[in-house]
Amino acid sequence: MSITAKTILYITRYYPPATGAAQIRAGHFVEALINNNFNVIVVTAGPSPQLQTLTQNLTVCHVSENGQLPQDMNLTNLTHWPRWKPLPGINPAEKISKAMFLACQWLIKKHNIDTIFATGLPF
């Protein structure tokens, strides 16, 4: 009997190649998942929007800090923002949050995602 690898969608603002404790922790977490036979799709911030398949078990989707998505993502039939209301006040991360929300929707429709794991500040 063969066991198929489970796929995890990992949502994190901080991920290598950027440096810092949060990025290192995220990198080690993904490495541990892959070593335990998981497929991992990471949605994170990056200097430019791109969707990269780095290995057979790892795909990384970078959205830009100003909210741009990779060009090969078709946004047709996606909800453009969740129905909940954001807290009042200035939200400097609103553009990247919306972009990550759209990227996750697209990836969920494209891949058979078994689990979604998200980290937020300060991790």
C-alpha positions in Angstrom: 0.0 0.0 0.0 1.4 3.4 -0.9 0.9 6.4 1.2 0.5 9.7 -0.6 2.1 12.8 0.9 -0.2 15.3 2.5 0.0 18.9 1.3 0.2 21.8 3.7 -0.4 25.4 2.7 1.8 27.4 5.0 1.0 31.2 5.2 3.8 33.3 6.7 5.0 36.8 6.2 8.6 35.8 6.9 10.4 33.1 5.0 13.9 32.6 3.6 15.9 34.0 1.8 15.3 37.0 4.1 17.2 36.7 7.3 16.1 36.9 10.9 14.8 34.7 13.6 11.3 34.3 12.1 12.6 33.4 8.6 15.1 30.9 10.1 12.3 29.3 12.2 10.0 29.1 9.1 12.7 27.6 7.0 13.5 24.9 9.7 9.7 24.2 10.0 9.3 23.6 6.3 12.5 21.5 6.1 11.1 19.3 9.0 7.7 18.9 7.1 9.5 17.9 3.9 11.7 15.4 5.8 8.5 13.9 7.2 7.0 13.3 3.7 4.8 16.4 3.4 4.4 18.6 0.4 4.6 22.2 1.4 3.2 25.3 -0.4 4.4 28.5 1.2 2.7 31.9 0.7 4.9 34.7 1.8 6.1 38.3 1.1 8.9 38.8 -1.3 10.7 41.5 -3.2 8.8 40.6 -6.4 5.7 38.5 -7.1 6.6 35.0 -8.3 5.5 31.4 -8.0 8.4 29.0 -7.8 8.5 25.2 -7.6 11.8 24.7 -5.8 11.7 21.0 -5.3 9.2 18.2 -5.9 7.9 18.8 -2.3 8.2 22.6 -2.1 6.5 25.5 -3.9 6.9 29.1 -2.8 4.5 31.8 -3.8 5.8 35.3 -3.2 3.5 38.3 -3.2 5.1 41.7 -3.2 5.0 44.1 -0.3 2.7 46.4 -2.3 0.2 43.7 -3.0 1.1 42.4 -6.4 0.5 38.7 -7.3 2.5 36.4 -9.6 1.3 37.0 -13.2 0.4 33.4 -13.8 -2.4 33.5 -11.2 -5.9 33.7 -12.8 -8.1 35.6 -10.3 -11.3 34.9 -12.1 -14.0 33.6 -9.7 -12.1 34.5 -6.5 -13.5 36.5 -3.6 -11.5 39.7 -3.6 -11.6 40.3 0.1 -13.1 38.4 3.0 -16.5 39.4 4.2 -15.3 40.4 7.7 -14.6 44.0 8.5 -11.0 45.0 9.4 -10.4 46.8 12.6 -10.6 50.6 12.3 -7.3 52.5 11.9 -4.3 52.5 9.7 -3.4 49.1 8.4 0.0 49.1 6.8 -0.3 45.5 5.8 -3.6 45.7 4.1 -2.3 45.4 0.6 -0.1 42.4 1.3 -2.9 40.8 3.4 -5.3 41.1 0.4 -2.7 39.7 -2.0 -2.0 36.7 0.3 -5.7 36.1 0.7 -6.1 35.9 -3.1 -3.0 33.8 -3.6 -4.2 31.3 -1.0 -7.6 31.0 -2.7 -6.0 30.4 -6.1 -3.6 27.8 -4.6 -6.4 26.0 -2.8 -8.4 25.7 -6.0 -5.3 24.5 -7.9 -3.9 22.0 -5.4 -5.4 19.3 -3.1 -4.6 21.1 0.2 -5.0 18.9 3.3 -4.0 21.4 6.0 -3.6 25.2 6.3 -1.1 26.5 8.8 -0.6 30.3 9.3 1.7 32.2 11.5 1.5 35.9 12.4 3.5 38.4 14.2 5.9 38.1 15.9 6.6 34.7 14.4 
